[in-house]
Amino acid sequence: ANLITLTGGDVGVMDIMERLNDDRDEALNLCVEILWNCLEHSANTLANSNPASSRTELITKRRKGNTMYCLSDRVGVLCQTFRELLSRGFRNKDKETRNEVLILASLIARNARSHKFFLSSNFVKIMSIYATVAEVGTDPDGDGEEVSHVDPHNFATVSPADLELKRILWGLLSELSKADPDILSIVVESPLIETLLMYLDTDLDGDGIPDDAMYTEPEVDEEDVVDADGDGVDDKLQEPAAIGASGAQSIIARVPRTQLRVLQSQALMVLLNLAPRAPEKFTQLGGPIVVLRFLDWCDDNPLNRELIQGALMLLISVVGLPGLQEELAQMDAIRIMLQRFNDHGSPESLRADAVRIIARLCKGHEGNQELLRKNVGIMPLVKELEEYCKHRRVICGKPKLSATGKQQQHDEPDGDEDSGGSMGGSAKETVSPLIVAVVDCMWSSCVGNKRSEARLLQCEGQDALLDLLEICPKLMRNQIVGLLADLMLNSKCVPYLTAWRSDRSMVSAVSLLMRLWEEEEKRLKKERVDGVITNLWKPLGAHVADVPSPDRPTDYFNEFGLTGVDADGDGIDDGLQTTGDRAETMRMGTLVAFKKLEKALLAGAKRGGGNLETKLKKMMAGEDMRAKISALIECIGWDAAKENLSAAERLTLTMVQNHRVFVRAEEWMAVRDSLMADSVKPILADSLLIGSHLEEAFNLATSVASEQQSLYKEKMQSIVDEESNFFGSILLQRDQEIHQLQIKKKASMPKSLAKRKAEKEAKAAMLAKSTIREGDMTPKPPPVSMTVMDDEEKKE
């Protein structure tokens, strides 16, 4: 195949096809088979071969040796062959050849160069006609000239070949419209979207009663099958349907039930591509309502799950269109989606799509939020989080151990490995799309609505969110903290937050948030040395140990003067860089190889289509969760937050409490740096204003650092006290064990004669002092009851 393409044999085969006058010539089938092999070989080569090492190899690979490129300008030949086969090919073999010609066109369409030839040869319009004319009865022009000379037996039957024709035409038009806007406009103007929606109708026979969703096919005896022409297809299936008929006479009603499911699945996939690109046309035709009715009509049969999944994905893509929230709510969309979500036997992806639709329906719409409450929709969301938390493993508050058994401090990794870190979850752990969707649904349906928030508290939803925050993967923490911060705007939610205690570790919500802050600093590479800030100009930035800070703000500000010195050769004036910045630059310079590897991995993820984890990681890369934690603690109150906190946690709380001021200081620092980078000297008033803000932030950072140093000493002293108490308890336990051993040893030793005599004398003295004599201590038999004596006397 490669040799045929390099020598121009593929173009020669196409020329032979163009010169064939008889579409039943065996040479046509041979030409189609040759071209199909060449096109498939080129597609596989481009997908699996290594990158080209030179420009010549690249041209050979992408052009000279690429059959799709070489035949891109010969689309007109395929169009001509297709029309001839349609007009004269009524045999099943002719229809198979016709479909193979369309497959050749689909392979050539993968090359973008061919799209303009699909338009110039009028191939797109012809495909749009035959993809829809059997159902709607008209072509895009409405004149019927294209189909007037074609026998309906050749395309308007329900035989397998004609049904396959529809699937190929739908898929090819969908791919072309995705790549070319001009083709998209032609496809949208055609009745294709209307035709696809007709296949999703729940009353195909038009009797006013929904059809059976089981897709049961009546049994047909072999004696009833008539195959007069001997082509292996029942003659009843080859009878044409009335063009454009409706009800039981339509071609859709005559499609076999098993084949109808395949066509409906194909229709949903094509609509998933066209609806977001033509939302007005899709809404005008009532597409969302048709899809919602179809979704409600599908039963819980496992064979229908693919249809349900496609319908849910289609609704997700269009539910955000203006006006659809109200319209879908009137069609009972909330109830339908809750029904799909509560079906625990369905796949997790299907339930996740259902709850995403609920979230988009309720976002900013109080009416739909009320419908969710009336349908008891908040409780299942909370139960889903509780069930997820039951099966999670967490070791909260326990630092990781190294190979020697010592605690890792500043040299431990970023917490990517889930081997018992201080918090549950891992950055590499797979995120559950269902749980992410449930949290998003809570955010959209409850936050901002007082009644929904009260219902969430009543269902213990806030406690479930805190439990989830303790054990969730790291990629979900930002989402959960943001939701909790918005909930705290309601003052009634604050007591529930302060009263919460972990079922696993008994930590409070504030202690949990302090640990989240520390791990966020670690993730952002902005850890404080021993918990104390050393970079006083950028307290929220990177900190380096043993870096002397300037004594006065003017030393750092330098009256906006540029030094003109670039000692490190990084192309930036040294006056614009702090010592911490230079250290960060040096550290990042050693990671060039790792950055190249990261880019390669990202490129591979893009080729693989990406997933939820990749999207979340991209979103998390630029997000700083510390602002949300600060806002959350501020709603509790700084004095109330300090209660029952250890010295280490109060040390972190100082950063949380001053986060807003530090952020504002960094903004003023950015203004100053941008002016210096542009060599702009501000006027005196602006210079004094910027300097005053920076001096204020510097003084605050100095006082915070002093407080942190005292808290660090208290922390270290508490550690020493804990160790001494621990060793004291060990020594006390040792002394108790020794004392018990001594008692046992004494009890097991034989008694001497003197000791026995002493014990006997002591016993005699004790009895002498008592009122009971030694002889009286012998036990006497109990008296015989009178009843027993009477019975014995009677016997005598």
C-alpha positions in Angstrom: 0.0 0.0 0.0 2.8 2.4 0.8 4.5 1.7 -2.5 1.3 2.3 -4.4 0.9 5.7 -2.8 4.6 6.7 -3.3 4.4 5.8 -7.0 1.1 7.6 -7.6 -0.8 4.4 -8.0 -3.7 5.6 -5.7 -4.4 8.5 -8.1 -4.3 6.1 -11.0 -6.9 3.9 -9.4 -9.1 6.9 -8.8 -8.8 7.8 -12.6 -9.9 4.2 -13.5 -13.0 4.7 -11.2 -13.8 7.9 -13.0 -13.6 6.3 -16.4 -15.8 3.3 -15.6 -19.1 3.5 -17.3 -20.8 0.5 -15.7 -21.2 0.7 -11.9 -21.6 -3.1 -11.9 -18.2 -3.7 -13.3 -16.1 -5.9 -11.1 -13.2 -3.5 -11.6 -15.1 -0.9 -9.4 -15.1 -3.3 -6.4 -11.4 -4.0 -7.0 -10.6 -0.2 -7.1 -12.5 0.4 -3.9 -10.7 -2.4 -2.1 -7.3 -1.1 -3.2 -8.0 2.5 -2.1 -9.5 1.3 1.2 -6.3 -0.6 2.0 -4.1 2.4 1.0 -6.1 4.8 3.1 -6.2 2.6 6.2 -2.4 2.0 5.9 -1.8 5.8 5.7 -4.1 6.4 8.7 -2.3 3.7 10.8 1.1 5.0 9.8 0.3 8.6 10.9 -1.1 7.4 14.2 1.6 5.0 15.2 4.9 6.1 13.6 7.6 8.1 15.3 8.0 11.8 14.6 9.9 12.7 11.4 13.6 13.4 11.9 14.0 15.8 8.9 12.0 18.0 6.7 12.2 15.6 3.8 10.9 12.8 5.9 8.1 15.0 7.1 7.0 15.8 3.6 7.2 12.2 2.5 5.2 11.1 5.6 2.5 13.8 5.5 2.1 14.3 1.8 3.8 12.0 -0.7 3.2 8.9 1.3 -0.2 10.0 2.7 -3.0 8.6 0.6 -5.5 10.9 2.3 -3.6 13.9 1.2 -3.0 12.6 -2.3 -6.7 11.9 -2.9 -8.1 15.0 -1.1 -8.7 16.8 -4.4 -10.4 13.7 -6.0 -13.5 13.9 -3.8 -15.6 14.7 -6.9 -14.9 11.3 -8.3 -16.4 9.6 -5.2 -19.4 11.9 -5.3 -20.0 11.0 -9.0 -19.7 7.2 -8.2 -22.0 7.6 -5.2 -24.7 9.2 -7.3 -24.5 6.6 -10.0 -24.8 3.8 -7.5 -27.8 5.4 -6.0 -29.6 5.9 -9.3 -29.0 2.4 -10.7 -28.0 0.2 -7.8 -30.9 -1.7 -6.3 -29.2 -5.0 -5.6 -27.8 -5.6 -2.2 -24.3 -5.9 -3.6 -24.7 -2.5 -5.3 -25.7 -1.0 -2.0 -22.7 -2.5 -0.2 -20.4 -1.0 -2.8 -22.2 2.4 -2.4 -21.5 2.2 1.4 -17.9 1.4 0.8 -17.5 4.4 -1.4 -18.8 6.5 1.5 -16.3 4.9 3.8 -13.5 6.0 1.4 -14.9 9.5 1.6 -14.9 9.3 5.4 -11.2 8.3 5.4 -10.3 11.1 3.0 -12.2 13.6 5.1 -9.7 13.1 7.9 -7.4 15.4 5.9 -8.3 19.0 6.2 -7.3 19.8 2.7 -10.2 17.7 1.4 -12.9 19.8 3.0 -13.0 22.5 0.4 -13.5 19.8 -2.3 -16.4 18.4 -0.4 -18.0 21.8 -0.7 -17.0 22.5 -4.4 -18.2 19.1 -5.6 -21.6 19.6 -3.9 -21.0 16.3 -2.0 -22.1 17.8 1.3 -25.5 18.8 0.0 -26.1 15.4 -1.7 -25.2 13.6 1.5 -27.5 15.9 3.5 -30.4 15.0 1.1 -30.1 11.3 1.3 -29.5 11.4 5.1 -32.9 13.0 5.7 -35.2 12.7 2.6 -36.7 9.4 3.6 -37.9 10.8 6.9 -38.8 14.4 6.1 -39.6 14.0 2.4 -37.8 17.2 1.2 -34.3 18.2 0.3 -32.6 21.4 1.5 -33.8 23.3 -1.6 -37.3 21.8 -1.5 -37.4 21.2 -5.2 -36.8 17.5 -5.1 -34.7 17.5 -8.3 -31.9 15.4 -6.7 -34.2 12.5 -5.6 -36.9 12.7 -8.3 -35.0 10.3 -10.6 -33.9 7.9 -7.9 -36.0 4.9 -7.1 -36.8 4.7 -3.3 -35.9 1.0 -3.5 -32.3 2.1 -3.8 -32.1 3.9 -0.4 -35.5 4.2 1.4 -35.8 0.7 2.8 -35.1 -0.8 6.2 -32.6 -3.4 4.9 -29.3 -3.6 6.7 -27.4 -1.9 3.8 -29.7 1.1 3.8 -29.7 1.5 7.5 -25.9 1.3 7.4 -26.1 4.1 4.7 -27.8 6.3 7.2 -25.2 5.7 9.9 -22.3 6.4 7.6 -23.9 9.6 6.3 -24.7 10.9 9.8 -21.2 10.2 11.0 -19.5 11.8 8.0 -21.6 14.9 8.1 -21.0 15.2 11.8 -17.2 15.0 11.4 -17.1 17.4 8.5 -19.3 20.0 10.4 -17.0 19.7 13.4 -14.0 20.7 11.3 -15.3 23.3 8.8 -17.7 26.2 9.6 -19.0 26.4 6.0 -20.0 22.8 6.1 -21.6 23.3 9.5 -23.8 26.0 8.1 -25.0 23.7 5.3 -25.7 20.8 7.7 -27.6 23.1 10.1 -29.8 24.5 7.3 -30.6 20.9 6.2 -33.3 18.9 8.1 -30.6 16.7 9.6 -31.2 17.8 13.2 -34.9 17.4 12.8 -34.4 13.9 11.4 -32.2 12.9 14.3 -34.8 14.1 16.8 -37.5 12.0 15.0 -35.6 8.9 15.9 -35.8 9.9 19.6 -39.6 10.1 19.5 -41.2 7.8 22.1 -44.4 7.3 19.9 -43.0 6.2 16.5 -46.2 4.6 15.2 -48.2 7.7 16.0 -51.0 6.0 18.0 -50.7 8.3 21.0 -49.3 5.6 23.3 -45.6 5.4 24.1 -43.8 2.4 22.5 -42.4 -0.4 24.4 -38.9 0.5 25.7 -37.8 -3.2 25.9 -37.1 -3.2 22.1 -38.6 -6.7 21.8 -38.5 -8.1 18.3 -41.4 -10.5 17.2 -40.2 -13.9 16.4 -40.3 -14.8 12.7 -40.3 -18.3 11.4 -37.9 -19.3 8.7 -40.9 -20.4 6.6 -42.2 -16.8 6.6 -38.9 -15.3 5.3 -39.1 -14.6 1.6 -35.9 -14.1 -0.3 -36.8 -14.3 -4.0 -33.6 -12.7 -5.3 -31.3 -14.9 -3.1 -29.3 -12.0 -1.6 -29.8 -13.2 1.9 -32.1 -10.3 2.9 -35.8 -10.7 3.6 -37.8 -9.1 0.7 -40.1 -7.4 3.2 -37.2 -5.4 4.5 -36.4 -4.3 0.9 -39.8 -2.8 0.3 -39.5 1.0 0.3 -41.3 3.3 2.8 -43.4 6.2 1.7 -41.1 9.2 1.4 -41.8 11.7 4.2 -44.7 9.6 5.7 -45.6 9.8 9.4 -46.9 7.4 11.9 -47.0 3.7 11.2 -46.2 4.3 7.5 -42.9 6.1 8.3 -39.6 4.5 7.7 -38.7 4.9 11.4 -41.7 2.8 12.5 -40.6 0.0 10.1 -37.1 -0.2 11.4 -36.4 -3.4 13.4 -36.3 -2.8 17.1 -32.7 -4.0 17.5 -31.5 -1.8 14.7 -33.5 1.1 16.1 -31.5 1.1 19.2 -28.3 1.4 17.2 -29.7 4.3 15.1 -30.8 6.1 18.3 -27.4 5.8 19.8 -25.9 7.1 16.6 -28.4 10.0 16.5 -27.5 11.0 20.1 -23.8 11.1 19.3 -24.3 13.2 16.2 -26.6 15.6 18.1 -24.0 15.8 20.9 -21.7 17.3 18.2 -24.3 19.5 16.4 -26.4 20.9 19.3 -23.6 22.9 21.0 -22.7 24.4 17.6 -26.2 25.2 16.6 -28.1 25.8 19.9 -30.7 28.0 18.4 -31.8 25.5 15.8 -31.7 22.7 18.4 -33.9 24.7 20.8 -36.2 25.9 18.1 -37.0 22.3 17.1 -37.7 21.4 20.8 -34.6 19.2 21.1 -34.2 19.5 24.9 -37.8 18.5 25.5 -37.6 15.5 23.0 -34.4 14.3 24.7 -35.8 14.6 28.2 -39.0 12.7 27.2 -36.8 10.0 25.6 -34.7 9.8 28.8 -37.8 9.4 30.9 -39.1 6.7 28.5 -36.0 4.5 28.7 -36.4 1.9 31.3 -33.7 0.4 33.6 -32.8 -2.4 31.1 -29.0 -2.7 31.0 -29.2 -2.7 27.2 -30.6 0.9 27.4 -27.7 2.3 29.5 -25.8 3.5 26.4 -28.9 5.4 25.2 -29.4 6.9 28.7 -25.7 7.9 28.9 -25.9 9.6 25.5 -29.1 11.4 26.4 -27.6 12.7 29.6 -24.5 13.9 27.9 -26.6 15.7 25.3 -28.6 17.5 28.0 -25.5 18.5 29.8 -24.2 20.3 26.7 -27.4 22.3 26.3 -29.0 22.7 29.7 -27.2 26.0 30.3 -28.9 27.7 27.3 -31.1 30.7 28.2 -34.6 29.8 29.2 -34.1 26.1 29.4 -33.9 25.9 33.2 -37.6 27.0 33.4 -38.7 24.9 30.4 -37.1 21.7 31.5 -38.3 22.2 35.1 -41.9 22.3 33.8 -41.3 19.0 32.1 -40.4 17.5 35.5 -36.7 17.3 34.8 -35.7 17.4 38.5 -37.7 14.3 39.3 -36.3 12.4 36.2 -32.7 13.3 37.1 -33.2 12.3 40.7 -34.6 9.0 39.6 -31.5 8.4 37.6 -29.2 9.5 40.4 -30.9 7.3 43.0 -30.6 4.2 40.8 -27.5 2.7 42.6 -27.4 -0.2 40.1 -26.4 2.2 37.3 -22.8 3.0 36.4 -21.2 5.8 38.4 -20.7 7.9 35.2 -24.4 7.8 34.5 -25.3 8.9 38.0 -22.7 11.6 37.8 -24.1 13.1 34.6 -27.6 13.1 36.2 -26.5 15.1 39.2 -24.5 17.5 37.0 -27.8 18.3 35.2 -29.5 18.9 38.5 -26.7 21.3 39.5 -27.1 23.3 36.3 -30.8 23.4 36.6 -30.6 24.7 40.1 -27.8 27.2 39.7 -29.2 30.7 40.3 -32.8 29.4 40.0 -34.8 29.5 43.2 -37.8 27.7 41.6 -35.7 24.7 40.7 -34.1 24.7 44.1 -37.5 24.6 45.7 -38.4 21.7 43.4 -35.3 19.8 44.5 -36.4 20.2 48.2 -39.9 19.1 47.5 -38.6 16.0 45.7 -36.4 15.2 48.7 -33.3 15.7 46.7 -30.9 17.0 49.3 -30.9 14.0 51.5 -29.7 11.5 48.8 -26.8 13.9 48.1 -25.7 13.8 51.8 -26.1 10.1 52.0 -23.9 9.7 48.9 -21.1 11.6 50.7 -21.5 9.7 53.9 -21.3 6.4 52.1 -18.2 7.5 50.3 -16.6 8.5 53.6 -17.3 5.1 55.1 -14.9 3.3 52.7 -12.1 5.8 52.9 -8.8 5.3 54.8 -7.3 8.2 56.6 -4.5 8.7 59.1 -5.1 12.2 60.4 -2.5 14.1 62.4 0.2 11.4 62.1 3.3 12.5 60.3 5.0 10.3 57.8 7.8 8.1 59.0 11.1 7.7 57.2 13.0 4.4 56.7 14.7 4.9 60.1 11.4 5.5 61.9 12.1 9.2 62.4 9.5 11.9 61.6 10.1 13.7 58.3 10.0 17.4 58.6 11.0 19.8 55.8 12.7 17.2 53.5 9.6 15.1 52.9 8.0 15.0 49.5 4.9 17.0 48.5 2.6 14.4 50.0 1.9 12.8 46.7 2.2 9.3 48.0 -0.7 8.2 50.0 1.3 6.3 52.6 -0.2 7.7 55.8 0.3 11.4 55.5 -1.0 14.1 57.9 -4.2 14.3 55.9 -6.3 11.8 54.0 -6.1 11.7 50.2 -3.3 11.9 47.7 -2.5 14.2 44.7 -2.1 11.1 42.5 -5.3 9.5 43.7 -8.1 9.0 41.3 -10.9 11.5 41.9 -14.5 10.2 41.8 -16.5 12.1 39.2 -19.7 11.3 41.1 -18.5 12.9 44.4 -17.2 15.9 42.5 -20.6 16.3 40.9 -22.4 15.8 44.2 -20.4 18.6 45.9 -21.0 20.9 42.9 -24.7 20.1 43.1 -24.8 21.0 46.8 -23.0 24.3 46.0 -25.4 25.2 43.2 -28.7 24.1 44.8 -28.2 25.1 48.5 -25.7 28.0 48.8 -27.5 31.4 48.9 -31.0 29.9 49.5 -31.8 30.1 53.2 -34.4 27.3 53.1 -32.1 25.0 51.2 -29.2 25.8 53.6 -31.5 25.0 56.6 -32.5 21.7 54.9 -28.8 20.9 54.4 -28.1 21.5 58.1 -31.1 19.4 59.0 -29.7 16.5 56.9 -26.3 16.9 58.5 -24.9 17.9 55.1 -22.3 20.3 56.6 -20.9 17.6 58.9 -20.7 15.3 55.8 -18.7 17.9 54.0 -16.3 18.3 56.9 -15.9 14.5 57.0 -15.3 14.5 53.3 -12.7 17.3 53.6 -10.7 15.2 56.0 -10.4 12.1 53.8 -10.9 13.4 50.2 -8.2 13.5 47.5 -6.1 16.6 47.5 -7.6 17.8 44.2 -11.1 18.1 45.8 -10.0 20.2 48.8 -10.3 23.5 47.1 -13.8 22.8 46.0 -15.0 21.7 49.4 -13.3 24.6 51.3 -14.9 27.0 48.8 -18.4 25.5 49.5 -17.9 25.7 53.2 -16.7 29.3 53.0 -19.9 30.3 51.1 -22.0 28.4 53.6 -20.5 30.4 56.5 -22.0 33.6 55.1 -25.1 32.2 56.8 -24.6 32.8 60.5 -26.7 29.8 61.4 -24.1 27.5 59.9 -21.2 28.7 62.1 -22.2 26.9 65.3 -22.3 23.6 63.4 -18.8 24.2 62.2 -17.4 25.0 65.6 -19.2 22.0 67.2 -17.9 19.5 64.6 -15.4 16.8 65.7 -13.9 14.2 63.5 -15.2 10.6 64.1 -11.7 9.3 63.3 -9.3 11.6 65.1 -11.5 13.9 67.2 -9.9 17.0 65.7 -11.9 20.2 65.5 -12.7 22.0 62.2 -10.2 24.8 63.0 -7.4 22.3 63.6 -8.3 20.5 60.4 -8.1 23.8 58.5 -4.7 24.7 60.0 -3.3 21.4 58.7 -4.8 22.2 55.3 -3.1 25.5 55.4 0.3 23.9 56.1 -0.1 21.4 53.3 -1.2 24.1 50.9 2.0 26.0 51.7 4.0 22.8 51.1 2.2 22.3 47.7 2.9 25.9 46.6 6.6 25.5 47.7 6.1 28.4 50.2 6.8 26.6 53.5 8.0 28.7 56.5 11.2 27.7 58.2 10.2 26.2 61.6 6.8 27.9 61.1 8.3 31.4 61.2 8.3 33.8 58.2 11.8 34.9 57.1 10.9 36.8 53.9 9.3 39.9 55.6 8.6 41.6 52.3 6.6 38.7 50.9 5.3 36.7 53.9 3.1 34.6 51.7 6.0 33.8 49.3 8.9 31.5 49.5 11.0 31.5 52.6 14.7 30.6 52.9 16.5 29.9 56.1 19.1 32.3 57.5 18.3 35.1 55.1 18.9 38.5 56.8 16.0 41.0 56.2 16.7 44.7 55.6 16.4 46.8 58.7 14.4 49.6 57.1 11.9 49.6 54.3 13.8 52.4 52.5 16.8 50.0 52.1 14.6 47.7 50.1 12.5 50.4 48.4 15.7 52.3 47.4 13.7 55.3 46.3 12.8 53.4 43.1 16.4 53.6 41.9 17.8 50.9 39.6 21.3 49.6 40.4 22.1 48.4 36.9 23.8 45.3 38.3 23.0 41.8 37.1 25.5 39.6 38.9 23.6 36.4 38.4 23.2 36.9 34.7 19.5 36.2 34.6 18.6 39.3 32.6 16.9 41.0 35.5 18.4 43.9 37.5 19.5 42.7 41.0 17.6 45.6 42.5 14.4 44.0 41.4 15.1 40.7 43.0 15.0 39.7 46.7 17.3 37.2 48.1 14.4 34.8 48.3 13.6 35.4 44.6 17.2 34.6 43.7 17.1 31.4 45.7 13.9 30.4 44.0 15.3 31.2 40.6 18.4 29.0 41.3 16.2 26.2 42.6 14.0 26.4 39.5 17.0 26.4 37.3 17.9 22.9 38.4 14.5 21.6 37.4 14.8 22.3 33.6 14.9 18.6 32.8 11.9 17.9 34.9 10.0 20.7 33.3 10.7 19.2 29.9 9.5 15.9 31.1 6.3 17.5 32.5 5.6 19.2 29.2 6.0 15.8 27.4 3.6 14.2 29.9 1.1 17.0 29.4 1.3 16.6 25.6 0.8 12.9 26.0 -2.3 13.5 28.1 -3.7 15.8 25.4 -3.2 13.1 22.8 -5.0 10.7 25.1 -8.0 12.9 25.4 -7.5 13.9 29.0 -9.7 13.1 32.0 -11.2 14.6 35.1 -7.9 14.4 37.0 -6.0 16.3 34.3 -8.6 19.1 34.3 -8.6 19.4 38.0 -4.8 19.5 38.2 -4.8 22.3 35.6 -7.3 24.2 37.7 -5.5 23.5 40.9 -2.1 24.7 39.6 -3.1 28.3 39.7 -5.4 28.2 42.7 -4.4 29.2 46.2 -6.7 27.7 48.8 -5.3 29.9 51.6 -7.6 32.8 50.8 -10.7 30.5 51.3 -9.3 29.1 54.5 -8.8 32.6 55.8 -12.3 33.7 54.9 -13.7 30.5 56.6 -11.8 31.1 59.9 -12.8 34.8 59.8 -16.5 33.8 59.9 -15.8 31.8 63.1 -14.0 34.7 64.8 -10.3 34.9 65.6 -10.7 34.7 69.4 -13.0 31.7 69.1 -10.7 30.0 66.7 -7.8 30.2 69.1 -9.5 28.2 71.8 -8.2 24.7 72.4 -5.4 25.1 69.8 -1.9 23.9 70.3 1.1 26.2 70.0 1.9 24.8 66.5 -1.7 25.5 65.4 -1.7 29.0 66.8 1.5 29.6 65.0 -0.2 28.8 61.7 -3.2 30.8 62.8 -1.1 34.0 62.8 -0.6 33.6 59.1 -4.3 32.9 58.5 -5.3 36.0 60.5 -3.1 38.4 58.6 -3.5 36.8 55.1 -5.6 39.6 53.8 -3.1 42.3 54.8 -0.2 40.3 53.3 -2.1 39.9 50.0 -2.6 43.6 49.8 1.0 44.2 50.5 2.0 41.9 47.7 -0.3 43.8 45.4 1.5 47.1 46.3 4.8 45.2 45.8 3.7 44.2 42.3 2.8 47.9 41.5 6.3 48.9 42.6 8.0 46.2 40.6 6.1 46.9 37.5 7.1 50.6 37.7 10.7 49.7 38.2 10.6 47.2 35.4 9.3 49.9 33.0 11.9 52.4 34.4 9.1 54.7 35.4 9.7 57.0 38.4 6.4 57.9 40.1 5.7 61.4 41.5 6.5 62.1 45.1 2.9 61.6 46.3 2.6 58.2 44.7 6.1 57.2 45.9 5.2 58.1 49.4 1.8 56.3 49.2 3.5 53.1 48.0 6.2 53.4 50.5 3.8 53.9 53.4 1.8 50.8 52.5 5.0 48.7 52.1 6.3 50.0 55.4 3.1 49.2 57.2 3.2 45.6 55.8 6.8 45.3 56.8 6.1 46.3 60.3 3.2 43.9 60.5 5.3 41.1 59.2 8.0 41.9 61.8 5.5 41.7 64.6 4.0 38.5 63.3 7.5 37.0 63.0 8.3 37.9 66.6 5.0 36.4 67.8 5.7 33.2 65.7 9.2 32.9 67.3 7.7 33.0 70.8 5.0 30.4 69.7 7.8 28.3 68.2 9.6 28.3 71.6 6.4 27.3 73.3 5.9 24.6 70.7 9.4 23.2 71.3 8.9 23.4 75.1 5.6 21.5 74.7 7.4 18.8 72.7 10.1 18.5 75.4 7.4 18.3 78.1 5.6 15.6 76.1 8.8 13.6 75.7 9.6 13.9 79.4 6.1 12.8 80.4 6.4 10.0 77.9 9.7 8.8 79.4 8.3 9.3 82.9 5.4 7.1 82.2 7.7 4.5 80.8 9.9 4.6 84.0 6.8 4.5 86.2 5.6 1.4 84.3 9.0 -0.2 84.7 9.0 0.4 88.5 5.5 -1.0 88.8 6.5 -4.1 86.9 9.6 -4.6 89.2 7.5 -4.2 92.3 5.0 -6.8 91.1 7.9 -9.2 90.3 9.2 -8.8 93.9 5.8 -9.5 95.4 5.5 -12.7 93.3 9.0 -13.7 94.2 8.3 -13.4 98.0 5.0 -15.3 97.7 6.7 -18.2 96.0 9.5 -18.6 98.6 9.1 -21.5 101.3 8.3 -20.5 104.8 10.8 -21.1 107.7 10.0 -22.8 111.1 10.3 -19.5 112.9 8.0 -17.8 110.5 5.4 -20.5 110.9 5.6 -20.3 114.7 5.2 -16.6 114.5 2.1 -16.9 112.3 0.6 -19.5 114.7 1.2 -17.3 117.7 -0.3 -14.3 115.9 -3.4 -16.4 115.0 -3.8 -17.5 118.7 -3.6 -14.0 119.9 -6.2 -12.9 117.4 -8.6 -15.6 118.6 -8.0 -14.7 122.2 -9.1 -11.2 121.6 -12.2 -12.4 119.7 -15.5 -13.7 121.4 -15.5 -16.9 119.4 -13.6 -19.9 120.7 -11.5 -22.0 118.4 -13.7 -25.1 119.0 -16.8 -23.2 118.1 -15.5 -22.6 114.6 -16.2 -26.1 113.5 -19.2 -26.1 111.2 -22.5 -27.7 112.5 -25.1 -29.5 110.4 -28.1 -27.4 109.6 -31.3 -28.1 111.6 -33.8 -30.5 110.1 -37.0 -28.8 109.2 -40.2 -29.8 111.1 -41.9 -30.7 107.8 -39.2 -33.3 107.0 -39.4 -34.8 110.6 -43.1 -35.1 110.3 -42.8 -37.0 107.1 -40.2 -39.4 108.6 -42.4 -40.1 111.6 -45.4 -40.9 109.4 -43.2 -43.4 107.5 -42.2 -45.1 110.7 
